[in-house]
């Protein structure tokens, strides 16, 4: 049976890597990659990611054109990677919301009308659980957020997931998988969090030491590849094993920190956003205050798979790629955190 896969968001690093992995699979006849702009060397992580057999089509998901692409190519599998985590300096938050929410609505509407689509894979985020001081120690997939996200990337992802659940009810014949990824980390990842850790001085929220989790880009691509070629319907958390305190991360990087009150952290974010250096959004502020941890046992059991990178080793790989690594083993970092009072305050 012929397999034709559509991958959205191929002009971004992870989307390009997923398309490349699928195009190298001999069992897949065609891979069609779509995005609003053509892939470039920067978008693909500065070289090293080739789209292979992927056929690029320039499409804005907010337009009905995506339905014509799906119909013309007899797409049977859709991998939706086009979820933007931060607004661009030029377009701003309204354009980001339209892209994320309206784009997902148009894509799912096209899938619903399609007679050929049999599998849909959605990239989501653990940000849908929110971050509050009253959160459980670990979120599982069936846990409800203490406070539903009301802004930014997390709100968009929450709305998209609601559309996905509606689509799954209307098309029970389609295998629908929703993957809630922790923060991506790795040499090619460019995100608000990686830009934060690359700052010469790291502002932190005074009085807080949040728990963080990362998923290495290699593990994320492997999970997405498996989901695109196998039927595993349901919702799954995806993260590397273990957690790290922010204090462990910054000591591991060797970067100095400046603890500031929460309002000042947000003000610094506004200044940094205007200069284009990093985005300290409201959701970034709450993550840097309260953190978040999820359980990924369900995906491991479903795929009989374990990530190659833990949270700590994924962060190490990112640091090494940016020349930031301070060279201290994690056991030493843990000891320093205890001695210097860097416990898990929330």
N, C-alpha and C positions, 0 to 999 in steps of 0.2 A: 504494500500500500504506500502510495506517495505521501510524503509529509512536507508541508510548507508552513514555515514558522514566520510570524510577524513579531519583530522586536521594536518597541518604541524607545525613544531616548537614546539612540545609538551615537549621538554626538557628544555624549558624556562618557566618562571613563568606564564605569561599571557596565553601562548599556553596551558599549563597544566590545568589552571583553566577553559579555554573554553572547552577543551576535557572533563573535569570532569563534567561541567554543562550539556553538551550534553549527556553524558553517563547516567546521572540521569533522563533523559527525557524518559518516557515509550513509547512515540510515535516513538522513534528512535531505530531501531533494533540493529545496530552495530555502534560503533565509532572506527575508525582506526587512530591511531596517528603515525606520522612519524617524524623522525629527524635523524641527522647524528650520534648522540650519545644517548645511553639510558638515560632516566630520572634518576636523582639522587635527594637525599634529598636537596642538595644545590640548584640544578636547579629548584626545585619545591618550593623554598622559605623557606627552612629550616624546613619543616614539615607543616602539616595542609592542604596540597593539595594532594588529592588522585586521581589517574586517574580513579578509579571506574571500569566500564566495558570496558574501552578503551583497545584495542589491539594494542600493540606497535610493529612497524615494523621499523627496522633500514634501512634507505634509504637516500642516498645523492641525493638531488634534481637535482644536475648537471648531473646525469646519467640518461639513459633511463629507469632505473628500476622503476621509479615512474609510468610510463605508465602501466607496468605489474601489479603493485599493484592496480591501478584504474580498470583495466580490470578484474583482478581475483576476486575482491570483489564487482563488480557491483556498484561502488560508484555513488550516485546521487547528493551529495552535497560536495563541496570542500571549506574548510575554510583555507585560506593561511595566516598563522601567522609568517612564517619564514623570517622576514625581520630584518636583523642584523643592529643595530644602531651604533655600534662602532667596530673597528677591534680588534681582539685578539692580545695580546702581541707577541704570537708565530707566527701566520700566517700573520698578517699585512693587509694592505688595499687591495692588489690584491686579496687575498683569500676572503675577505669580499665582494668585488664587484662581483666576480664569483658566490659566494653563492646567493647574492641578485638578480643579473640580469640574469645570466645563469640559475640559479635554477628556477626563475619565468618563463623564456622562456620554459624550459623543461616541467614544470608543466602545463602551458597553452597549449602547443602543445599536451600533453597527454589528456587534457580535450577536446581539439578540435577534436581529433580522437575518443573519447569515444562516444558510443551510449547510455550510461546510465546517464551521467552527465547532470543535469538540473538546478543546482544552483551553482554559484561561488561567494564567499565572499573574498575580498582582504583587508588585513590590510595595510593601507598606513599611511601617516603622513602629518600634516600641514606644515612640513618643505618644501614641494614642492612649497609653495608660496614664499620661500626665506625670507630674512630680509634685507631691505635697508632703508635709511633715507627718501625715497620718497614713501614708501608704503602707501596705504589707511589706515584709522584708523582701519577698520575691513574688513577682506577678506570674501567674500561669495564664494560658490562653483563655480560660473561661472566667477570669477575674474581671470585674467591672472597675473602671477608674473611680477613685474617691471623688475626684472633681474632673468632669469632662473638659477637655481642652477647649478654650474659647478664642484662641488666636493662633495665627501663623501656621507653620508647617504641620503641627500636630492637629489643629482643627481641620485643615484640608484633608489630611490622611483619615481622620475620623469620618468625615463626610464621604470620602471615596469608599471606605469600607462599607458604609451603609448602602451605597449604590451597588456594590458588589454583592452584598447579601440579597438585595432585591433581584438582581440579575440571576443569581443562583436559584432563587425560588421560581422565577419565570422560565428558566431553562434548566430543569433538573437533568436533562440529557447531557449537559456540559460539565466536565470535571473542572471545578473552580478551586484554586489554591491561593490563599492569602498569606504572604510571608512578612512577618513583622521583624525587621532587622534592627539589631542594635546599631550604634554608630559605626559606619564603615571606617576601617583603618588599614593603612598600607602605603607602599611607596607612591602609587599613582592617585591616591584619593585626595581630592580638593574639596573641603567642606568647611562650614563655620568652625567645627571643632579642631580640624587639623590646622586651620589658619590661626586659631587661638594658641595652640601649643607651639606654633612657630614664632610667636611674638618674642621680642627680646626680653620683655618683662611681663609676667603673667599676673593680671589682676585677679584676685579671688574675693569671694563674698565673705566678709568678716564674720567669724564665729561658725562657719560651716566647712565640712570636709566631705563632700558627697561621694557616694559610690558610683562608679562608672563601669560600663561594659562595652567591649568592642568586638566586632566581627571582622576578621581579615578579608580583604577583597578576594583572595584566592578561594576561601571557603564560601563566601557569598556567591561567587560565580559557579562553583560546583553545585551548590544547592539549587540555584536557578536552572542550571543545565539539567539536573536530574528531574526537576519538576516539569520541565518543558518536554521531556521525552517519556515520562511515566505519569500515570494517574495517581495522584495523592490529594484528593479533595480535602479541604478543611483549612483551618487557620493555625499557623505555626510561628512560634518565636524562634529567632535564629541569632545566636551569639556565641562568642568564644567562651570556653569554660572559665569560671572564676570572675572575680570583681577586683577593681583597683580603686583605692581612695584617690581623690584628686591630689592630695599631698604626696602620695607615692608616685604619681605620674610626673609631677613637677620636679621632685627630687631626682627621679630617674633621668629626666631631661637635662638636669643641671641648670635650669632656668631660675632666676630670682623671681620672687613673688611680692606683690603689694596687696595686702588685705585691705579692702575698702567696704564701706557700708553698702547695702543693696541699692539704695537710690543712686549712689555714686557709680556703682558698677553699670547700672542702666544708662547713666549719663555718658560714661566712657564708651558704652556701646553705640550711642547715637553719634558721638564724634568719630569713632572708628568706622562706622557704617558710611558716613559722609565722605570719608577719605578713601573708602574702598578697601581698607586693610582687612577687616573682619566684621562679622555680623553678630553683635550681642543682642539678639532679639529677646522678647519677654520670655519665650520658652527656654532660651539659653540661660537666662537669669535663674529661672526656677530649677533647671537641671543642675546648675552650678551651686545651688543652695541645698537642694534635697536629694539629688541624684535619682537613680532608678536601677533596679535589678530584676531580671526576668529568668524564668526557668526554661531551658531549651531541651528538656528531656523528650518531649513529644516528637520533635523532628528527628532526633537521634534514633528513637525507636522506630519511627515510620520508615526511615531510609536505611536503617541498620548502618549508621554512619556517625563518625565523630569528627569534629573540626580538627584540622591539622594545627591550627594556631589557637592558643588560649587567649584570653583578654590581654594578659601581660606580654605574651610573645608577639601578638599582633601590634601592640604599642611599641615594643622593642624594634620591630621591623620598620615601622614608620620612622622612629627616631634615627635609626641607622641610615635610612635612605635620605634623610635631611641633614645628616651630620650633627645631630643634636644629642646623641647618646652620651650620658655622663659616665657610663662604664661600671655602675654599681649593681651587683646582683640584687635580685628582688628580696632575698632574705635580709640583706643589709638595709634595704629601703624600709622593710617592715620593722626592723629593729629601731631604726632612726625615728620612724613615725611614732613608735611607742615611747621612746626616750624623750623625744621633743614634744610630746603631747598631741601628736596628730592622729588621735583616735577618730572613730567614725561618728563624729558629732553630726546630728541631723536637725 
